[in-house]
Amino acid sequence: MRTTPTGRDHRRVAPADPIDPEGLVERLRAGGCVYAEEEAALLGGAATGADLESLVARRLAGEPLEVLLGWVGFEGVRVDTAPGVFVPRARSGLLVRLALAALQPLREPLAVDLGCGTGALGAVVAHHRPDAVVHAADLDPAAVACARRNLPADRVHRGDLYDALPTGLKGRVDVLLVNAPYVPTDHVGLLPPEARLHEPRAALDGGPDGLAVQRRVAAGAARWLAPGGVLLLETGRAQAPSTLALLRDAGLDAALHTDDSLDATVAVGRRA
């Protein structure tokens, strides 16, 4: 669930006093919230009185709903969120669906959520495959702290991509899930204010061509994947051909998967 505020000047929206369900819906709608009724119900269920008024004011100022609530529903799993940590998008559901399909024939598989943010990808895999061993890693301390609320804390590691992972995982990973930033630097300013102003730049900015982090992920994947293991790398449709080329250059058999209903594109690289 993601909404897109219009970016209008929310200071002109007069507060309703006292807050009532109908008034709250109208305020949110006037502030540009596309799913105002749903948001009103969620915010009204999270707080009352002055606390609710504070949440509404912050939402009208553009803060992501999921951060205000402290959680997001992602692929049937309730995932904790935190200020300053990238909020999982519905489109990343394709990543975890492909991961679960790849893991289906394996017993006690090993999965890694690299650049994990909240740890949502790993949390969904762990939920549906309780026999799986799931590790996660991120460079940002706020993301690591959040992910440790969604996954076993001792399996969430802080560091730069593969440098964060225990060396004992090398050559053993069955599925490597990665939602690395892929927005070109010049396009970050075009993102909705909700993302541009309230989520970490490092989680959005993929460098001049959007492929800077993807290059590093692809280059190191074969050393960490088990034979037959797969790298699942979310990408943009414009970058998809280049992402496939990165996987092939890294020695992986590569293919592209898309889901129009999610507006999702995932490059899949398999180690021989």
C-alpha positions in Angstrom: 0.0 0.0 0.0 1.6 3.2 -1.1 -0.1 6.6 -1.6 1.2 9.6 -3.6 0.6 13.0 -2.0 0.2 15.8 -4.5 2.8 18.0 -2.9 0.4 20.9 -2.3 0.9 23.3 0.5 -0.7 21.4 3.4 -0.4 24.3 5.8 -3.5 25.7 4.2 -5.6 22.7 5.3 -7.6 23.8 8.4 -7.7 21.3 11.3 -11.0 19.8 12.3 -11.7 20.1 16.0 -12.7 17.7 17.4 -11.5 15.0 14.9 -14.3 12.9 13.5 -14.1 10.1 10.9 -15.8 12.1 8.2 -13.7 15.2 8.9 -10.5 13.2 8.9 -11.3 11.7 5.5 -12.0 15.1 4.1 -8.7 16.5 5.5 -6.7 13.7 4.1 -8.4 13.9 0.7 -7.8 17.7 0.6 -4.2 17.0 1.4 -3.7 14.8 -1.6 -4.1 11.3 0.0 -5.5 9.1 -2.8 -6.8 6.4 -0.4 -8.2 8.9 2.2 -10.8 6.5 3.6 -8.4 3.7 4.2 -5.8 6.0 5.7 -8.3 7.6 8.0 -9.3 4.2 9.3 -5.7 3.2 9.9 -4.7 6.5 11.6 -7.9 6.5 13.7 -7.1 3.0 14.9 -3.6 4.0 15.8 -4.2 7.0 18.0 -6.9 9.3 19.4 -7.1 12.9 20.5 -3.9 15.0 20.4 -1.8 12.0 19.3 -4.1 11.4 16.3 -3.9 15.1 15.5 -0.1 14.9 15.5 -0.2 11.9 13.2 -2.6 13.7 10.8 -0.4 16.8 10.7 2.7 14.7 9.9 0.8 12.8 7.2 -0.4 16.0 5.6 3.2 17.2 5.7 4.1 14.2 3.6 5.5 11.6 6.0 4.8 8.0 4.7 1.7 6.5 6.3 3.6 3.3 7.0 6.2 5.2 9.1 3.5 6.9 11.1 1.8 3.6 11.8 5.0 1.8 12.6 4.2 -1.1 10.3 3.3 -2.1 6.8 1.4 -5.1 5.4 3.7 -6.7 2.8 2.9 -10.0 1.1 0.6 -11.0 4.0 3.2 -10.2 6.7 3.1 -7.3 9.1 6.5 -5.7 8.9 7.8 -3.1 11.4 8.9 0.2 9.9 11.0 3.1 11.3 11.7 6.7 10.4 14.5 7.1 7.9 14.3 3.5 6.7 13.1 2.7 3.1 9.4 1.6 3.1 8.8 -1.7 1.2 6.8 -1.2 -2.0 4.1 -3.6 -3.3 6.2 -4.1 -6.5 8.8 -5.9 -4.4 6.3 -8.7 -3.9 7.6 -10.1 -7.2 11.0 -10.6 -5.6 9.7 -12.7 -2.8 7.3 -14.7 -5.0 10.2 -15.7 -7.2 12.3 -16.5 -4.2 9.7 -18.8 -2.7 9.3 -20.5 -6.1 13.1 -21.1 -6.3 13.2 -22.4 -2.7 10.2 -24.7 -3.1 12.1 -27.9 -3.9 14.8 -27.3 -1.3 14.9 -28.5 2.3 16.3 -26.1 5.0 17.4 -23.6 2.3 19.6 -20.5 2.9 18.4 -17.1 1.8 20.0 -13.6 2.1 18.2 -10.3 2.0 21.0 -8.0 0.9 20.6 -4.2 1.5 17.6 -5.2 3.5 16.2 -2.0 4.8 13.3 -3.1 7.1 14.1 -6.8 6.3 10.8 -7.2 4.7 11.9 -9.5 1.9 13.6 -11.8 4.3 10.7 -11.7 6.8 8.3 -12.8 4.1 10.6 -15.7 3.1 10.9 -16.7 6.8 7.2 -16.5 7.3 6.4 -18.8 4.4 9.4 -21.1 4.8 10.0 -21.5 8.6 12.6 -24.1 7.8 14.7 -21.6 5.9 17.8 -19.9 7.4 17.4 -16.3 6.5 20.2 -13.7 6.9 20.0 -10.0 6.1 22.4 -7.1 5.9 22.4 -3.3 5.5 25.0 -0.5 5.9 22.6 1.9 7.6 22.4 1.4 11.4 18.7 2.6 11.5 17.8 -0.1 8.9 19.7 -2.8 10.8 17.9 -1.9 14.0 14.6 -2.1 12.3 15.4 -5.3 10.5 16.3 -6.9 13.8 12.7 -6.4 14.9 11.5 -8.4 11.8 14.1 -11.1 11.8 16.3 -12.9 14.3 18.7 -10.2 15.5 21.8 -12.4 15.3 21.1 -13.0 11.6 20.9 -9.3 10.7 24.4 -7.9 10.0 25.7 -4.3 9.5 28.1 -3.6 6.7 28.6 -2.8 3.0 26.8 -5.5 0.9 28.7 -8.8 1.0 31.3 -7.4 3.5 28.6 -7.6 6.1 27.9 -11.3 5.7 29.5 -14.1 7.7 32.2 -15.8 5.6 30.7 -19.2 6.3 27.8 -18.3 4.0 30.1 -18.0 1.0 29.2 -20.5 -1.7 26.1 -21.7 0.2 23.3 -19.1 -0.5 20.3 -20.6 -2.4 18.5 -17.3 -2.9 20.0 -13.9 -2.8 17.2 -11.2 -2.7 18.3 -7.6 -3.5 16.3 -4.5 -3.9 19.2 -2.1 -4.5 18.5 1.5 -5.5 18.1 1.9 -9.2 16.8 5.4 -9.7 19.4 7.5 -11.7 20.7 10.4 -9.7 19.2 13.0 -12.0 15.8 11.4 -11.6 15.7 11.3 -7.8 14.3 14.9 -7.8 11.3 13.7 -9.8 10.2 11.2 -7.1 7.1 11.9 -5.0 7.9 14.1 -2.0 6.9 11.2 0.3 9.9 9.3 -0.9 12.2 12.2 -1.8 11.9 14.0 1.5 11.4 11.3 4.0 13.4 8.3 2.9 17.2 7.9 2.9 18.8 9.1 -0.3 21.1 6.1 -0.3 18.1 3.8 -0.6 16.9 5.6 -3.8 19.9 6.9 -5.7 21.4 4.3 -8.0 24.1 6.6 -9.4 24.4 8.3 -12.8 22.8 5.4 -14.7 20.9 3.8 -11.8 23.2 0.7 -11.9 26.0 1.6 -9.5 25.0 -0.7 -6.7 23.6 -3.3 -9.1 27.1 -3.6 -10.6 28.7 -4.4 -7.2 25.9 -6.9 -6.4 26.2 -8.7 -9.7 30.0 -8.8 -9.5 30.1 -10.6 -6.2 27.1 -12.9 -6.5 28.7 -16.0 -7.9 31.1 -16.2 -5.0 28.2 -16.4 -2.5 25.6 -18.4 -4.4 25.5 -22.2 -4.0 25.6 -24.2 -7.3 22.2 -23.6 -8.8 21.5 -20.7 -6.5 19.8 -17.6 -7.8 20.2 -13.8 -7.5 17.0 -11.9 -7.7 17.6 -8.3 -8.4 14.7 -5.7 -8.7 15.3 -3.2 -11.4 13.5 -0.6 -13.5 12.1 -1.4 -16.9 14.4 1.2 -18.5 17.5 -0.4 -16.9 16.4 -4.1 -17.4 18.5 -4.8 -20.5 21.6 -3.3 -18.7 20.8 -5.3 -15.5 20.6 -8.5 -17.5 24.0 -7.7 -19.1 25.5 -7.2 -15.7 24.4 -10.7 -14.6 25.6 -12.3 -17.7 29.0 -10.5 -17.4 29.2 -12.0 -13.9 28.9 -15.5 -15.3 25.3 -16.1 -14.4 22.5 -17.4 -16.6 20.1 -14.5 -16.7 16.4 -14.0 -17.4 13.9 -11.2 -16.9 10.5 -11.5 -15.0 7.8 -8.9 -15.0 4.4 -8.4 -13.4 2.3 -5.7 -14.9 -0.1 -5.7 -12.0 2.7 -4.8 -9.6 4.6 -2.7 -12.2 7.5 -4.9 -11.2 10.7 -6.0 -13.0 13.1 -8.6 -11.6 16.3 -9.8 -13.2 17.2 -13.4 -12.2 20.7 -14.7 -12.4 21.4 -18.4 -11.8 24.8 -19.9 -10.9 25.6 -23.0 -13.0 
